[in-house]
Amino acid sequence: MAEFKKANSVGEWLDQRLNTTMLTKVMMTEYWIPKDINFLWAMGMILAFTFKILLVSGIFLLMYYKPDVNMAFDSVNYTIMQEVGYGWLFRHIHGVGASLVFLIIYIHMFTGIYYGSYKKGREMIWLSGMLLLVLFSAEAFSGYMLPWGQMSYWAAYVITNIFGGIPLIGDELVVWIRGNFYVADSTLTRFFMLHVLLVPLAILGGIAFHFYSLRIPHVNNQKGEEIDFEEEANKYKAGRKKLSKVIPFWPVFMAKDVFVLSVFLFFFFYLVFYHYNFAMDPVNFDPANGLKTPAHIYPEWYFLWSYEVLRGFFFDIGPLKAADIGLAAFGFAQIIFALMPWLDRSPTVAPASQRPYFRVWFWIMIVILIVLTIYGKLPPTGTNAWIGFYSSIAFILLFLLLPVVTSKEAAVTKGAK
Amino acid sequence: MADKSRRAFMGKVLAGTAGVATVASLYAMKRTWDPLPSVVSAGFTTVDLSPLEAGKLSVIKWRGKPIFLLKHTDDVSPDDSRDIVTQDGRYTVVIGLCTHLGCIPEWRESESIFHCACHGGQYDIHAKQTFGPPPRPLDIPPFAIKGSSIVLGEEGPEYKKMTTQA
C-alpha cells in the first residue's frame, strides 16, 4: 500500500490522494497555446460556456415542462411564461442560446477552414467537431418540437418524413421513429427523452473527446506555423517568456479568452432581454394542429442552407425524381464538410489569404452559403426556386472541385517556393 | 497450456453470452419504439359519401391523417385508375398529405387543383401530380365500398383492383 504522511493543508491532502498538482499542470498551467492567435481562437471556450448556459436554463425549464400533447403547449406558454418566477427569462435564455450556439459553431468551423486547422495531424479535431455539429443539430431539432406549436409539429413532420426516402424500409422506418402513423404523443415523448438525456450525454462525451483530440497536434496559429511545443515550453519555463512562441492555457490564455467571452455575453444578454423575438417564431405560438399546415414552413436560420439544398431540386431529371435528387443532395451537404481534410489536397497549412486559389474558393463558399440561407427562408416560387436550384448546384460543384483547386494550388505554390 | 485453453474457453463463453445479450437488448429496445398495439389497430372509419356536394372538398381524419373527399362535377373526365365510384357518383378519395414531404395541400376550386404551399407542388382533380417536387399522385387509402359509404382501412375488391393496375 502507498504510504500516506500526515498532510499539512487541504491542498496537500488532496494532492496525496488525487495528484492534483500534476493534474493542474497537465490540464492548465503546462498546456501550451501558441501566442500568434486572435479572438477567433476564443470561440471554443465561448461554445463551452454557451452549452453550460443551455444546460442550466434547460434544467430550470425541465421542472415545469410537460411532455404530453395535451399539456406541452400550455406548460410552456402559460405555466413557464406567465406563472413561474423568471420562467420567461429561462425560456428566452434557452431559445436565444440555441440560436447563438449555432452562430458560434459556424464561426468556429469557418475559422478552422480559413486557417487550414483540419489537416496535418488535426483531422480528428475536425471530425470530432463535425460530430458535435451533428449532435447539436439533433439537440436543436428535438428541442424545437417540445413547445408543441405549429412549427414544432410541422418541422417534426417534415424532418421525420425525410427518412421515408430511404429505399425499401423508408415507410416503416418513419412510423417506427414516430411510434405512430403521424407525429403524435409517442413522438413527442421520445424526442423529449432524446433532448433532455441521450443527446446531451452524447454532447458531453463529444466535447471531452474534442478537447482531448487537440492535445497531441495542439492548437493551430494565425500563420499555420509548425511549432516545437516542447522547446518553446522550455523557453517559457526558463523565464524567456518574450522569446517563447507559446503561453500556458491557464492563466495567460484564459485571461484573453475570458475577455472575448465577456464581450460575447454582453451581446448574448442584450439579445435575451431586448431582441429575444428573433428566436421565437410567431407561428409557433399557435398550438400544433395535424390537420392544418402553416402557409409556409421553414426551419430556424441555422438549418436554412441545407433546407434550401433539400428543396432546390424541384423538377425530375430524366428517370430521377425531384424528391430523391433533393434528398441525395441534402445527404451530400450533411457529410461533405466532414471530408474537408481529404478534399483539400494541398499540404500547406496557412490562412486562406495566403493561398491564391483556396482563398477564392473559401469566399465563394461563404457567399453561396449566405445565398442558400437567404433563399431557404423565402417561398420557393418563380425566380426564387431557380436561384435555389442554381445555388444548390453551385454548392455541390464547389466541393467536387475542391480537390482539383487545391492540387493545382499545391503545384503552383511549390514552383514559387 | 491448460491455463491458456481455460482462459480461451472462458473468453468464448463471455463473448457468446455478451453477444446474445446485446442482440436481445437491441431487439427489446427496437420493440419499445414500435407503435403500440392500440395505435396499430385503431381505426376502420366508415364515411357516407352521399351528402357531399360536387366540387366542394371535405376533409376527415383517419389514423391521424387528413382524408380528402371530393365529389366530381359532371364535366370532370372520368379516370378509372383513380376515381372511387359509388351508386351516387365519382369521387376523389385520397390521403391529403403531399407525397413530397407530407404537407397538406389546399383545394383551389376555381382552378380545379390541389396546391401544396410548402414546396409548390400541384395535383389535378384526380390528385395526380402536375407540377413541382411531388414524386407520385396523392395516395389512395385502403377502402371498401358499402353502398353509398366507404370503409377506410379495409381493402375491398375495388381497392385491390386499383393497386394491381398501378
Interface residues (C-beta under 8 A of the other chain):
Chain A: W154 Y157 V158 N161 I162 V175 W176 I177 R178 G179 N180 F181 Y182 A184 S186 R190 G290 L291 K292 T293 P294 A295 H296 I297 R311 F313 F314 F315 K321 A322 A323 D324 G326 P379 P380 T381 A385
Chain B: K30 W33 D34 P35 L36 V39 V59 K61 R63 G64 K65 P66 T99 H100 L101 G102 C103 I104 A117 C118 H119 G120 G132 P133 P134 P135
